[in-house]
């Protein structure tokens, strides 16, 4: 007997409706009373997930704009611009994955603002040198890592949990690179994100 036959045989027995075994009609009747409640819960979860994922999209729009503004600021060395552009690419990938997730849930993805609006919100006019830019980027990356870690338990599906966790990992990686560039010491204690 093949392994698939061993798995399918008990299921076939169940569906045949032999004595003492639930029939399809019995299962349908059992679940029918709960079906409306399950559908309502699924819709509520989808609505909540769309809201949470759109908040993440908004963070990604901000990150993309911050790296775009920084790259064009004239304050960064060419090697630092190259790293920032790479990080921006990561944020664009995050945004695209989040947009796919929102669309799959039937939601409308959050729209980006103009770079000028982001520059004002980030107080970009106060940035005077490369260190200022790196400190801003580090603050944003740490905030994004913590935000994604906070999202995980609130999202409904394992796929969404994994997506948020992967993005948190990218943000933590960015923060580590930026902290190193700023000469920050390695934290003495672990569990530095998500608290």
Buried (B, 14 or more C-beta within 10 A) or exposed (E): EEEEEEEEEEEEEBEEEEEEEEEEEEEEEEEEEEEEEEEEEEEEBBEBBBEBBBEBBBBBBBBBBBBBBBBEBEBBEEEBBEBBEEBBEBBBEBBEBBBEBBEEBEBEBBEBBEBEEBBEEBEBEEBEEBEBBBBBBBBBBBBBBBBBBBBBEEBBEEEBBEBBEEBBBBBBBBBBBBBEBEEEEEEEEEEBBEE
